Amino acid sequence: MLSGIWLILAFVAVVVLMILAISKLNLHPFLAIMAAAVVLALVSIIPIHIGGNPNVASRVVEGTFYAGTLAWTVGQGFAMIFSGIGIVIILGALIGSILEATGGAFKIADMIIRLLGKASPTAAMVVMGWVVSVPVFCDAGFVIINPVRRTIVKRTKVSGVATALGLGAGLYTSHVLVPLTPGPLGAADVLGMMDYLWTVMWVSLVISIPGLIAAYFWAVYRGRKDKSEEDLAIQDDATVKSYEEIVKEFGGLPNGLLSLLPILMPILMMAMAQIAQNLFPDTWTEAAAVFRFLGFPMIALAIGFIFGIILLAVTGKMPKFNTITNDTLKMLGPILLITAAGATLGRVIQDSGMVPFIEANADVFTWMGLAFPFLISAIIKTAQGSSTVAMIATAGIMMPLLGAMGWADSNISIALCIMAIGAGSMMASHANDSYFWVVNNLSGQSAQQGYKNWTTMTVVQAIAVLAGIFAFYGIYQLVG
């Protein structure tokens, strides 16, 4: 069995092989991450049977597994996701699917356009994407809102490249930073922050700002430098008709407040729970207990889901409820499995003997600070294309290292670690990322233009978000 520096080198080799298996051999991320976890467990001090390494103290039989053995470690890591965050991810995705099916997401976009569109269409696209992608996947969000963007392009004569980049970047920001989407949620769960999800959420909203600002200015800059096929060939009638046809397909757009409540209610519940926790940290008054219960992520998302069902009923879409649920669960299957695999890898690292060695040599890693999870996530993202896979895999790697990095006792520090992982998973979106093609194909940009405009946008955003993280952390250290 390997230990010390040899175990670290083995870990690096296993991660490299995992990335190559996903990116070059097209092996499914679930299989690649699980294989990495098992191989790392086999070469480390985790015993494969009851008479294994004496350094593992626990020898209690749990079900069919012996505690402290390889099978137990892998099983515990895998089960952790389904016993906690699984339901939260499902509820969040169902809310997004309901908003998509009822036209609620389209209505939210329409409201933002009416508020900001005339003053600055590109800024409106950035903000619109940021809001809509909280519950809706960025790929689906772009497809939903693109007709609105196309209409704005023709009516205001603004750059199609600028608006596409702005919309894509706004959606991307929430997708990798703001919980309710699986990547940030999965990272929060693996890093033990589900009981403090509101902290992760408000930190993510603050950290999003530099990324959104950078996205706006880069979008405007590239819009002046480049023109897409859309800019050259778009026609008035076709664009306006496309927008009107989509509204007609929904049978009219739903009420704005009803569209917002499935998103706002979970956020409000979690915020109220945090306030109750701060006001009554050592007492359990009935009011505080109620707010804490309602703010538990699973309950808060369930409340949002109930408002989503109300939206379905009001818009006459209840007959589609089973179809929406089935389609959402089919889509979530791979995401839940990848999340569980990432947690398994983290558990193997925790039990493998790497942590004591890293803690004894913490200076090698701590000097990098929050740039460390950023770089790991960026490497995995760039190599294999999926931001969600990059976030979950990196969170699994970072989970046992929180103590060595000096972050274990601070929820803000762990939240910033999640943000650094998210920022890294932005960089760099290129041809192996499905979202690269969604943004460019639907906005009339060639692959070459996509690299010049969109790929560079994701790099600019990632660096801006990382700078914001460092600034936030510096201020927190001064006043904390």
N, C-alpha and C positions, 0 to 999 in steps of 0.2 A: 504494500500500500504506500502511496506517495504522501509526502507531507512537506511543509515548509515551502521553499522557493520552487521545488519541483512540482508541487501541487498547483502553485500559481501559474507556472508555465503550462501545465496540463490544462488548466482552466482556460487560458488564452487560446490554446490550440483547439479546444472543444468549441469555444465561441466562434473562432474563425471557420471551423468546419461547419458549424451550424449555419452561419451566414452564407457560405458557399453552397450548402445543400439547398437553401431556400432560393438563392438568387441564380445559381448556375444549373442546378439539377432539377429545379422546379418542384422540389419536395414540399409538401404542405407544411406551413409553419408549425402546426400542432405536432406533427411527427418529428420535425427537426428539433424543436425545443425539448420535447420529451426524450428524444434520443440523447440530446446533449446532457440532460439531467441524469439519465441512467448511466451514461458513460462516465460522467464526472463522479457519480456515486461509486461506481465500480473501482475507480483508480484512487479513491480517497480512503479515509479511515472508517467510513460507514460499513458496518459488518453486513454480510448477506444472510447470516443465520444467527441463532441464539448464542452460539459459542464464539462470536466474533470479537472485535476489538474490546479489550477491557476498559478502555477510556470512556466508552458509552455506558453510563451508569444504569439507565433504566432497562429493566428486563421484565416489565409487566406485560402479560399477554392481553392484547386488545383485539377482540374478534379473532380473525384468522392470522393476524400479523403480530409479531413480537415487537414491542416498543423499542426504538433505537436501531432497528435493522433497516436495510435498504428498502424493503417493501413497505415498511411502516412510514418511513420518511417520504417516499414518493406518494403514498396514499394520503398522508396528512396534508401535504402541499396541494394536491389535487382537490381534496375535499374542502379545503378552506374557502375556495371561491364559491362553490355551490351551497355552502352553508351560510354564506353572507351576501356577497355582492351580486350573485346571480339574479336574484329577484329584482334588485334595484336596476340592473342593466335592462332586464326585460321590461319593467314598467316604464323606464325612460324611453326605450325604443318604441313601445306601444304609443306613448304620448306623441312622439314624433310622427309615427305612421298615421295617427288620427288627424293630426294637424295637416298632414299632406293630403289625406283623402277627402277631408271636408273643405279644403280651401283655406283653412285657418292660417297656414304658413304664408299662403299667397296674400291673405288679408293683412297680415302683419307687415309684409313687404310693401303692400300698397299704402298702408298708413305712414310708413317711414318715408316713402317717396313723396307723399303729399306734404310731409313736414319739412323734409330737407331737399327734395329733388330740384326745385326751382333755383335754390341758392347755390347748390353744388351737387350735381348729379353723381359725380364720382365719389364724393364723401358719403352721399346717401347710399350708394352701393356697398361701401365698406361697412357702414353701420348696419345696414339691412342684413348683410351676410353674417355679421357678428351675432345679431339677435336671433336670426332664424336658425342658425346652426347649433344653438344650445341644445335643442331636443332632436334636430333633424341632421342626419349624416350629410357631410359637405357635398358628396356627389349628388345625392337626391336634391339637396337644397339648391344647387346650381341649376339643375334641370327645371325645378319648380319656378325659380325666379327669373330665369333667362329671358322669357318673353317680356317681362316687365322691363328688364334692362334694354332689350332691343327696341321697345317702344320709346323709352327715354332717349336712346341714341338718336333716333330719327326726329323726334319732336324737339329736342334741344340742340341738335347738331354737335353734341359732345363726342369725344373719341370713343369708338367701340373698343379699342385696345385698353384704354384707361378704365372704362367701366367694367370690362371683363376681369381685368386684373384686380380692381377694387373689390368686386363682388367675390371673386375666388379667394382673395386674401382674407376678407372678413369672415367667410365661411370656414376657412382653414384655421383661423385663429381660435375660434371657439371649439373647433373639432379636436384640437390638440391641447388646449389649455383649460377649458371650462367644463367641470363635471356636469353630468347627465349624458355626455357621450362616452362610449365604452373605454376609450384610451385613458383619459384622465380619471375616470371612475375606477378602472382596473388598477391603475398605478396607485391611487389613493388607498384602495383596499389592500394591495400587496404590502404597502408601506405602513399599514396600521392606522390610517386616518379616517376610516368610515365614521367613527364616533365624533369626528371633528370636521365633517364634510363642509360645513358652513365656512370654516376657516379657509379651507382649500378654495372654496368658491369665491369668497370676497378677495382673497389674494390673487386669484386668477383674473378677476375683473380688473384689478389695478394693473397687474402685469401685462394684460392685453393692450393697454393704452399705447405704450411705445411701439408695439408691433403694428397697431392700427394706423398710427401717425406715419410710421415709415412706409406702410403699404400705400397710404394715400399719396404721398409725395413721389414715391417710385412709380405708381400707376400714372400719375399726371405726367411725369417725366418721360416714361416710355410711350405714352399716348401721343406726345408731341414728336417723338422720334420715329414712330412706326405706324403703319396703317395695315389693317387686316382686310381680308376679302369682304367682310361685313361693312367696313368703312367705305369700300370702293363700290359695292354692288347692292347694298340693302335698299329696299323699296318701301315707300310709305304704306301703301295699301296692305301689302303682305304682312308688314310688321304689326300695324294696328289691328288687322284682322286676327292675327295670331293671338294677340292679347285678349281680344274680345271673345274669341272662340274658347279659350281656356276658361274664362269667367263663366261663359255659357255652359260649359261642361260641368262646372260645379253647381249649376242651377242658381247662380248668384253667390256672392261672397258672404260669409257669416259675419255676425256682429264682432266688432273689434275687441271689445272687452272679453267676450266669450272665447275668442281666439287666444287671448293673452293669458287667461286664468290657468289653463293647464300648465303653463310655464311658471307663472308668477306665484301660484299657491305653494308649490314645494319650496321655492326660494324663501318665501315669507315664513313658512313654518319652521324651516331650519334656522332662519335669522332669529325668530322669536325664541326658539329653544336655546340658542346661544346667549341671548339677552337674559333669559331666565337663569341659565347656568351662572352667568356673571353676577347677577343680582342676589341669587340665593345659592351660593356654592356649597354651603354646609347644612342647608335645611331643605326639607321636602314638604313645602306647603302644597295644598291641593292644586293651586293655580300653577305653581312651578312644575309640579309633576305632570300636569296636563300638557303644558307647552313642551316639556322635554319629550314626552311620548309622541306628540304630533310632529316634533322636529326630527325624530329618528328617521334616517334617510328612507328606509323601506316604507314607513308610514307616510312621510311627506310625499314621496312619489306616488303612493297609492291614492292620496288625496288629489294630486294632479291628474291621475288617471281617471278618477271619478268625474272630474270636471271635463275631461276629454270625452267620456261617455255622454255627458250632458250635451256637449257640442255635437256629437254624432246624432243624438236624438233631435235636437233643435234643427239641424240641417237636413233631417230626413235620411240620414245615411246609416241608420241602425242595421238595416238588412246586410250591410257590408261588414259588420263587426267580426263575424267568424272568419271571413276572408282576410281581413286586415290582421287579425291575430295569427292565423296560420302563416301568412306571408312573412310577418315579422319574426315569428319563432324560427322559421326556416332560415331566414337571413342571419339570425343571432347565433345559431348553432355553432358555426366555426369560430365566432368571436368569443363565445363562452369557453370553448375548448382551448383556444389559444391563451386566454386569460388564465385558465387553470394550469396550463402547461408552464406559463411564466411563473406562477406561484410555486409550482413544483421545483423548478430550477432554483428559485430563491431558497426554498426549504433545504434542498440538497447542499447549497453553498453554506447555509447556516450550520448544518450538521457535519460538514465535511472536514472540519479542522482548519479551514482557511481563515476564519474570523480571528482566532487567537494569534495567528501569524501576522495578519494584517494589522491587528491592534498593536502588536509589538513593534511593527515597522510602519506606524501610521503616518510618519512624516513623508513617506514616499507618495502618499495619496492626498493627504490633507492640504498640501501646499497648492494643489489645483483647485480645491474648494468646489464650488458649484459648477465649475467648468468640467469636472470629471464626469458626472452623469450626462451633461450636455454632449460631450464628445462621444461617449459610448452610444448614446441614442442616435446621434448624427451618423455614426459609422454604420450602425445596423439599418437605419432608415435608408441611407443612400445606397447601400448594397442590395437591399431586397425590396424596397418600394413602399411597404405598408407602415404608416405612422403608428397604427394601433399595435402592430407586432413589435415595433421598435420600443414603444412605451412600456409594454408589458414585460418584454424581455429585459429591458434596462432596469425596471423597477424590481424584478426578481434578483438581478445582480446586486442592486444597491441595498435591498432590504436588510441583509445581515451586516452591512457595512456602516449603517447609520451611527452606531456607537463609536466606531473607529474614526468616523469623519467629524464627530462632535455634535451631531444633530439630534441624537435620540431623545434628549430631554426638552426639546423645543418644537412645538407644533408648527410655529411659523417657519422654522428652518426646514422641517420635513415638507411643508407646503411649497417652499421655494425649491426644494429638491425635485418635487413633482413638476414644477414649472420649468426647471432646467431640462428635465427629461422631455417635456412637451416641446420646448424650444428646439432641442436637438432633433426631435422627430419631424420638424418642419423641413429640415435641411438634408438633402436638396431634392425637391420633387422633379423627377425627370421621366424618361421613357418607361421605366419599370413601375411607375406609379399610375394607377388607373385614373386618378384625379387629374394628372397632367393632361391626359387625352380628353377628359370631360371638358376642362376649361378651354383648351385650345380648339377642339373640334367645334364646340358650340358657339365659339366666338369668331370662327373663320380664320384662325391663325394656323400657319403651317408648323411642322415639328421644329424647323429651324427658328421660326419666330418664337415658338414656345420656349426654347432654350434661352433665347435672348431676353424674353420678357418675363415668362412665368418662373422658370427655374431661378433666374437671378432674383426675382421677387421673393422667393422662399428663402434664399440665402440672406437677403437684406432683412427680412422679417425676423429670421432666427437670431441674427446678430443683434438686432434692435431689442428683441425680447430679452436676450441674455444680458445686454447692457442694463435694461430695466431691472432685471433680477439682482444684479450686482449693486445697483443704486439702492434698491429697496432693502437689501441685506445690510448695506452700509449704514443706512438711516436707522434700521432696526437695532443694529449693534450699538449705535450711539445713544438711542433713547430707551433701549430695552433694559 
